[in-house]
Amino acid sequence: MSNPVYLALDLPRLEAAEALARKVKGHIGGIKLGMEFFYAHGHHGVHELAHVGLPIFLDLKLHDIPNTVESAMQAIHVLEPAIVTVHAAGGRAMMEDAKAAAGEHCKVVAVTVLTSLDDDDIATIGVTGSAHDHAMRLADLAHSAGLDGIVCSGHEVGAVHRQWKDGCFVVPGLRLADGKQGDQKRIVTPRQARDDGASVLVIGRPISRADDPVAAARAIEATL
């Protein structure tokens, strides 16, 4: 992958999302469309963004019984996404069925621990150990289920990469050294994540809310 940056385009207006994608197209490697975008614009919105000519990452975080997730994967097959997310917490059978139902050229990656959660948050939902420990356990489960990779924070990607050399590692929650943290807790810079083994760098607000999105995207690209 020449440019690992996928722009998170969770904007409420389809026209604005497409315009931003076209504006920064030369400085990103793909487009990440999450639940906010998909629930608002559905298949039509994905088709419209596909006209920009960049790979589409559908960050839908599928998490349900195996049969339902399998059916959902079949339903989005026509959109030809490059990457789709499921939740590792859905279990081995769910992940196996999701991968089996995915398109030939679609990578299925499992969300481990959200970057908005820290060790205290993990404890409140009854998980023992640290966020790092839990992410590593879920990474092992995703690997054994035959998935293509995982989503994790930059705090875990180095350790996972050392154990899973050929995995696809998606790292969100990235911020520039002088940027605002927002609702993210376990953050690193794009350069650090890339150096530690990240395959895909998901970046949203540092580009989409910048005064000059093109300059912001170009500056991030230059650090890589």
C-alpha positions as CSV (number, residue, x, y, z in Angstrom):
1,M,0.0,0.0,0.0
2,S,1.6,3.2,-1.2
3,N,-0.4,5.5,1.1
4,P,-1.8,3.8,4.3
5,V,-4.0,6.8,5.3
6,Y,-7.8,6.1,5.1
7,L,-9.8,9.2,5.6
8,A,-12.8,8.8,8.0
9,L,-15.7,10.4,6.2
10,D,-18.5,10.3,8.8
11,L,-20.1,13.5,7.6
12,P,-23.9,14.0,7.8
13,R,-24.2,15.4,4.2
14,L,-23.3,13.1,1.3
15,E,-22.3,15.9,-1.0
16,A,-19.9,17.3,1.6
17,A,-18.3,13.9,2.1
18,E,-17.8,13.4,-1.6
19,A,-16.4,16.9,-2.0
20,L,-13.9,16.4,0.8
21,A,-12.8,13.0,-0.5
22,R,-12.2,14.5,-4.0
23,K,-10.3,17.4,-2.6
24,V,-7.8,15.3,-0.6
25,K,-7.8,12.3,-3.0
26,G,-4.2,12.8,-4.0
27,H,-2.9,12.6,-0.4
28,I,-4.8,9.6,1.0
29,G,-5.0,5.9,0.2
30,G,-8.6,5.2,0.9
31,I,-11.9,6.2,2.4
32,K,-13.3,4.9,5.7
33,L,-17.1,4.9,6.0
34,G,-18.5,4.1,9.4
35,M,-21.9,3.5,11.0
36,E,-22.9,7.2,11.0
37,F,-22.4,7.4,7.3
38,F,-23.8,4.0,6.4
39,Y,-27.0,4.4,8.5
40,A,-27.6,7.8,6.9
41,H,-26.8,7.0,3.3
42,G,-26.8,3.2,2.9
43,H,-25.7,1.5,-0.3
44,H,-26.4,4.6,-2.3
45,G,-23.9,6.6,-0.3
46,V,-21.2,4.0,-0.7
47,H,-21.8,3.8,-4.4
48,E,-21.5,7.6,-4.7
49,L,-18.2,7.6,-2.7
50,A,-16.9,4.7,-4.8
51,H,-16.9,7.1,-7.8
52,V,-14.0,9.0,-6.2
53,G,-11.9,6.1,-7.2
54,L,-10.3,5.1,-3.9
55,P,-10.7,1.8,-1.9
56,I,-13.6,1.7,0.5
57,F,-13.3,0.6,4.1
58,L,-16.7,-0.2,5.6
59,D,-16.3,0.2,9.3
60,L,-19.6,-1.4,10.3
61,K,-18.4,-3.3,13.4
62,L,-20.7,-6.2,12.8
63,H,-21.5,-8.0,16.1
64,D,-24.4,-10.5,16.3
65,I,-25.1,-14.2,16.1
66,P,-23.1,-15.9,13.4
67,N,-26.0,-16.3,11.0
68,T,-26.9,-12.7,11.1
69,V,-23.4,-11.5,10.6
70,E,-23.0,-13.9,7.7
71,S,-26.2,-12.5,6.1
72,A,-25.0,-8.9,6.6
73,M,-21.7,-9.7,4.9
74,Q,-23.6,-11.2,2.0
75,A,-25.8,-8.1,1.8
76,I,-22.8,-5.7,1.4
77,H,-20.9,-7.9,-1.0
78,V,-22.3,-6.0,-3.9
79,L,-20.5,-2.8,-2.6
80,E,-17.1,-4.5,-3.1
81,P,-15.5,-3.1,0.0
82,A,-11.8,-3.4,0.4
83,I,-12.1,-3.9,4.2
84,V,-15.0,-4.6,6.6
85,T,-14.9,-4.7,10.4
86,V,-16.5,-7.1,12.8
87,H,-16.2,-7.2,16.6
88,A,-13.8,-9.9,17.9
89,A,-16.0,-10.1,21.0
90,G,-18.6,-11.8,18.8
91,G,-16.6,-15.0,19.0
92,R,-14.8,-17.4,16.8
93,A,-17.8,-18.9,15.0
94,M,-19.1,-15.4,14.1
95,M,-15.7,-14.3,12.7
96,E,-15.3,-17.5,10.7
97,D,-18.7,-17.1,9.2
98,A,-18.1,-13.4,8.4
99,K,-14.8,-14.3,6.6
100,A,-16.5,-17.1,4.7
101,A,-19.2,-14.8,3.4
102,A,-16.9,-11.9,2.4
103,G,-15.8,-11.2,-1.1
104,E,-12.6,-12.7,-2.5
105,H,-10.8,-9.3,-2.4
106,C,-12.3,-8.1,0.9
107,K,-10.2,-8.1,4.1
108,V,-12.2,-8.9,7.2
109,V,-10.6,-7.4,10.3
110,A,-11.8,-7.6,13.9
111,V,-12.2,-4.7,16.3
112,T,-10.4,-5.6,19.6
113,V,-10.6,-2.7,22.1
114,L,-12.0,0.6,21.1
115,T,-9.5,3.5,21.3
116,S,-12.0,5.5,23.4
117,L,-11.5,2.9,26.3
118,D,-8.7,2.8,28.8
119,D,-7.9,0.3,31.6
120,D,-10.5,1.8,33.9
121,D,-13.2,1.5,31.3
122,I,-12.2,-2.1,30.6
123,A,-12.6,-2.9,34.3
124,T,-16.1,-1.4,34.5
125,I,-17.3,-3.9,31.9
126,G,-15.9,-6.8,33.8
127,V,-12.8,-7.5,31.8
128,T,-9.8,-8.6,33.8
129,G,-6.3,-7.2,33.0
130,S,-5.4,-4.2,31.0
131,A,-6.8,-2.9,27.7
132,H,-3.5,-4.1,26.1
133,D,-3.9,-7.6,27.5
134,H,-7.5,-7.8,26.3
135,A,-6.6,-6.6,22.9
136,M,-3.9,-9.2,22.6
137,R,-6.3,-12.0,23.6
138,L,-8.8,-10.9,21.0
139,A,-6.1,-10.6,18.4
140,D,-5.1,-14.2,19.0
141,L,-8.8,-15.2,18.6
142,A,-9.2,-13.3,15.4
143,H,-6.0,-14.9,14.0
144,S,-7.1,-18.4,14.9
145,A,-10.5,-17.7,13.3
146,G,-8.8,-17.0,10.0
147,L,-9.4,-13.3,9.7
148,D,-7.1,-11.0,7.8
149,G,-6.2,-8.8,10.7
150,I,-7.5,-6.6,13.5
151,V,-8.3,-3.1,14.5
152,C,-6.3,-1.9,17.6
153,S,-4.8,1.2,19.0
154,G,-1.2,2.2,18.3
155,H,-0.4,1.1,21.9
156,E,-0.9,-2.6,20.9
157,V,0.0,-2.7,17.2
158,G,3.7,-3.3,17.7
159,A,3.2,-6.3,20.0
160,V,0.5,-7.8,17.7
161,H,2.7,-7.3,14.6
162,R,5.5,-9.2,16.2
163,Q,3.3,-12.2,16.7
164,W,1.3,-12.0,13.5
165,K,3.7,-10.9,10.8
166,D,1.4,-11.0,7.8
167,G,-1.7,-9.5,9.4
168,C,-3.5,-6.4,8.3
169,F,-3.5,-4.0,11.2
170,V,-5.8,-1.0,11.2
171,V,-5.0,1.7,13.7
172,P,-7.6,4.5,14.5
173,G,-7.5,7.1,17.2
174,L,-4.5,8.9,15.6
175,R,-3.6,12.4,16.4
176,L,-0.7,14.7,15.5
177,A,1.8,15.6,18.2
178,D,0.2,19.0,18.7
179,G,-3.4,17.9,18.0
180,K,-6.5,17.7,20.2
181,Q,-7.2,14.3,21.8
182,G,-11.0,14.6,21.6
183,D,-12.8,11.5,22.8
184,Q,-9.8,9.2,22.2
185,K,-7.7,7.9,25.0
186,R,-5.1,5.5,23.7
187,I,-3.6,7.5,20.9
188,V,-0.3,7.8,19.0
189,T,0.9,9.7,16.0
190,P,0.5,8.4,12.5
191,R,4.3,8.0,12.1
192,Q,4.6,6.0,15.4
193,A,1.8,3.7,14.4
194,R,3.3,3.1,10.9
195,D,6.7,2.4,12.4
196,D,5.2,-0.1,14.8
197,G,3.6,-2.1,12.0
198,A,0.2,-0.5,11.2
199,S,-1.1,-1.4,7.7
200,V,-3.9,1.2,7.6
201,L,-4.0,4.5,9.4
202,V,-7.6,5.8,10.0
203,I,-7.6,9.6,10.3
204,G,-10.7,11.7,10.5
205,R,-10.9,15.0,12.4
206,P,-7.3,16.1,12.0
207,I,-8.1,16.3,8.2
208,S,-11.8,16.7,8.0
209,R,-12.0,19.5,10.6
210,A,-8.8,21.3,9.6
211,D,-9.1,24.8,8.2
212,D,-7.2,23.5,5.1
213,P,-7.9,19.8,4.7
214,V,-5.6,19.5,1.8
215,A,-2.7,21.0,3.7
216,A,-3.5,18.8,6.7
217,A,-3.6,15.6,4.6
218,R,-0.4,16.6,2.8
219,A,1.4,17.3,6.1
220,I,0.4,13.9,7.5
221,E,1.5,12.2,4.3
222,A,4.9,13.9,4.5
223,T,5.5,12.4,7.9
224,L,5.1,8.8,6.6
